[in-house]
Amino acid sequence: MKQFYLFGAALLLVVYFCSAPSVLAQSLPAGAETDNSFNDRMNYIFSPLEKNRVPYGLLQDYAMEFTSIENFNGTAALTDSNVVDYAAYWDIYQTLFTSRIHSNAGSWQHPVLLDSLWLQERTPGRLALAGLCVGYARFKPDAASNNQVSVSNDQIYDQYISGNWIDPYNTDIAFALTPAVDSYNGRRFEVILPSSTWTSNQSISSIQFDPNDGSGYRTLSLNQPSLVHYADTGVKTWTYQVNLSDGRILYSHSRIHIDFAVDPADDQVQSQFSTFSLPSGPQAITASESFDGKTAQGFITIRYANPNDPQLRRPLIVAEGFDPGHIIKPEEKYGVNNVSQFLKEIRVLDLNVLKEIILTNPQYDLIYVDWKKGTDNIFRNAKLLKEVIRLVNQNKVMVNGVKEPNVIIGQSMGGLITRIALKEMENANENHETRLFISHDAPHQGANVPLAYQHMGRHARNIYISTGPVALGVEVIQLIRGSVSPLLALSLANQPASRQMLVNYINDFGNLNNSVHDNFQQQLQNIGYPQTRNVSLSNGSECAQSQDLQPGGSLVSILGKISTRFLGDLAFTAVSHFASKLLPRSRIFRLGTLPGKNTFQAEVQLNATANGGSNRVYYMDIRYTKKIFYLINIDVVLMSKTKYAPSGLLPHDSYPGGTITLPDFQLNTSYQNWFYKYSIAASNNPTFMFKYNRLC
């Protein structure tokens, strides 16, 4: 089940840590988050250069290169190597952003601010694009050997012949467009390119795009939404073209997976779902009770056992779990968890009992509850579930003269919400008409995320917000990579429901602060459990699973050294290709694509909390050496950090309980040839205790 999945995955994807953006401050001294040594070194090297002569004020050789930007020049064939998605777009943008060598580069949004502006444009039913069409310069490959520039004392100088300046630059254009998501539930939606997310220094006559919906190219005007309607689902390739005023046409493309959505606009699902007052699709609902002055909102969707006789006879209420969709995927009105996903998982995972009583031989009327804010205070969303229960009870019809009692499945956090809702109704002498409460992977005793992963995420976050003062003024810091990043994970960890569930919580200052969770646990104990038949499931079983992980044991271990040999760029490309298998789509392994020798050394150690704490749980040290033109050395400590567990802690990571599973990787290899050499030893423990499910 996906309940709580994104919350866990966001905090646990260590393979993406090295992707944390450090756009302006590009190195780390030991014991600090960031400094400007890389930037200072580059400024020293290029300081003698007559920067006003750099075309567009953008010099690729000056940038921290996150991608091979020449792959996105708009004229090459559209292949897998130049598909633009959310991650690739930021690689392109940040490469150009860090290439700014002169004020004539024009006005550029700081990546943090741009990402926040993009987030503001992402609303339900509308996919917002971001794009750029930017000219830039780079040194000619033989500029140094042909004396078009000279190098002295690790600095680069312009060259003159008979008083005439020698132009050492080539120019090119980067063109890229993409939506913020690579999947969407629904076949009908709007696409918009806001002016706030469009960057260009070119003279453009028009922008067009073909979303592959059968209507061909259409003009994409800034701030003007365009309707897209697909007849079917599947992976769709969107093709974009920009028509320059000089007659040139440039192309870019992205991909998106279109799936069915339980929505009135999707006529292919109208026969499957109904609600009390709508012919199809979820119905909005608002709690009649408030919590701390605010009322919860959400949606309910009903799938009747007999769609030809839409009457509630045997209600099965499903309360969804932690759903961060309103934060990480605001385009999806019903979040990342919804009834469509629930039914799909029943089919794919072959959950026999549910499959039989809901799909194969429907015996229950399914009522699925979506929280509008699936990370909100658990007590507030419990008020909404009470409203749903009341609505179900009011609309049930009698069978043989009696009303069938309800069955409620609370998935993950939904189990806590259900427990609170039912017990509050009992305490108020309100009949909830419920006979069976199934607590499915619900963290009644709390949720556990190892301190090591939390420190990793905080480290990434602190690096990010240290990249410039503008970052501190942005209210929402959103994803910079296409997958869930540690940065966003820490935003999720700070949400009310996260704080309530996390047994051990690391705050913004890297300190343990469990006050919210401790208070919540006391409230739960005071509430108790409803007087229903209560069944608790952990990982699909009534028994918690034991852990392979030992107290203080290794969660992740990575030791590696990779360096180029004679053919610098070729070797670096090969090494990057290999390293990407270990650190998928990592930006660090795309640094330093300038001609020259490159060396990376990395050590990453994440450990579980030992019995009694006090042990080192997090250590990361990543260093990079680059030799520009094979003449000028740059040595950078990219990341360095050590954290210890407080004393007196229990080894929660290795307790029996509901587990979470990460991709398993084991690697121990070394190799060398004329191009490069490397040695890498890496391993991880793919499971640890994630949720205390016990009903006691």
C-alpha positions, 0 to 999 in steps of 0.5 A: 500500500502507498499509505505513508509511502512518500513520507518514508521514501522522501526521508530515506532516499540516500541515493539522492543526497548528492543531488542537493543543489548548491548553486552559489556556494559550491564547496564545503569546508570540514565542519561547515555547511557551505563556503565559497571556495569553489566560486572564489577559485573560479573568480580568481582563474577568470578574473583577468578575462575581459568579461564584457566580451563574453557573448550573452554574459554567459560562459559555460566554462565558468559554470558549475556544469550539472549536465552536458548542456550542448545536448539541448541545443534544439537542433539535435535529434530528439532522443532519450539523451535530451528528454527534458523532465523536472530534474533535467530542466534544473540541471540546464537552468543551474548550469546557465545560472552559474555561467553568469560571468558579467552583468550583461547576462541580464536578469535571472531568477535565483533557482530557489525563487524560480522554483517557488514561483513555479510552485505557485502556478501548479494548481489542481487541473493545470500543469504549469510549464517552465522553459528557457531559450538562452544563448550562451558562450564557451571557449573554443576547444583549441583556444589555449593551444591556438593562443586565442587565450593565454594561461599564466599563474593559473589565470586566463587572459585575452589575447591580441594580435597587432592590437586586435582582440582575438575572439576565443568563443563559440556560441550556442543556444539551449532550449528546454520546456517541461511540466513539473510532473512526469505523471498525471491522473486525468485525461483532461487538463490545462497546460500553461507557460507562465511568464514568471517561469520563462527565461530567454535572451533571444528574439522569439516570434512564437512558441508552439507545442504538440501534446500528442493528443491528436490536435497537432501543434498549437501556439503556446502564449505566455500566461494563456492556458491551453486545453489538452484532452486525451482519448486514452491513457499511457506515456505521451511525448510532448514536443515543443518548438520555438520560432526565432525571429531570424527564421531558425526553429528549435525543438525540445521534448518531454514525456508524461504518463497519463492515467485514469482519474476518478473525476467527473471530467473522465467519462470512462469512469462514470460507470464505476463510481458514484456519490450521494449527489453527483453522477460520478467522481468525488464529492467535497465534504467539510467537517462540521466540527473545528479543531483549533479554529480550523475545519478539515476538508476532503473528498469522498468517493463511493463505489457501490457493490451494485452500480445498477442499484446505487444504495448504501447497504454494506458500507466499507469505509477506507480512510487514506493515510499520510498524503503529501499531494497538496505539497509535492504534487498540487496538480492532483486534486485528490493527492498522490493517494486516491481511490483509483490508486487504492483499487489499482493496488488491490489488483496489482498486489493481488490482495485476495480478500479485498479483491474478492469483496470489492472487485471480483464479487462485490459485497461491500459499498466502498466509501473512500476518504481523501484528505484535502490536506493529508499532512494536517493535524491528525485530530483535525482530520478525525473531525472530517472522518466523523462527518463521513461516518455520519453521512454514511449512517444517514444514507444507509438503507435497511436490509431485512429491516435492519441497517448493516454496521460499518466496517472501517479500514484505516490505512497507516495514519488513517488508522490513527484518525479512525481510532480517534474519530470512533472513540470521540463519537463514543465519548459523546454518546454518538452511535458510529454504527461500526462493528469492525475497525481494521488498523492497517499498518497504523503507527499507534506507538509512533513512526520511526525514521532513523536519525541518520536519514534525518541528519542527511536530510537536514544537511542537504536542506542547510546546504540549500538554504545557504546558497544565497539570502534569497533562499531564506525569504522563500516561503516554500522550498520545493523539489529541485530534482524530479524525484523526492529529495531530502530537501522536500522530505524535511518539509514533510517532516515538519508537517503537523501529522509528521511531528505527531507520529515521529518517535524521534524528530530532528529539528531545523537546528539538528537537535532532537525535539520529541515534544510534539510526538510525546504530547500526541502519544499522551493524548492517544493513551488518554483517548484509548480505543473504540469499543469495536472489534479491533484488528491490527495488521502490520505488513499484511500480517497480524504479527510484527516482523523482526528486523535484520538490522542490529542496534548501531548497525550500518544503514548505508556505507559508500567508499569510492574514488574515481579519477580520470586518466589521459583522456579527461572528458571521455574518462569522466563521461564513462565514470559518470555513466558508471557512477549514476548506477550507484547514485542515480542522476546525481549532479556531482558526477556531472561536475567538471566537464571542462577539459581536464583531469577530474578526481572524486573521493567520497565516504558516506556512513549512515548507522542505526542508533545504538542501544543507549545512543551516543554513537555516530549515526551520520558521516559524509565527506565528498571531495573533488579535484579538477584541473582546467586545461590540464594546467589549473588545479581546483580542490574542493571539499564538496560536503563534510559533516558528522552527527552523533545520536544523543545518549539514552535513546532506544535502538528503535531502528531494529525493533520489531514492527512495520518495516519500510523497504529501500532498494538493496545495493551491494557493490565492491569493485575496482577497475582501471584502463587508459581512460580512468580508474575507480574503486567503489565499495557500497552497501546498505541495509534495505529495511528497518522498523518504520511503524509501531503498529501494536494496538495496546 
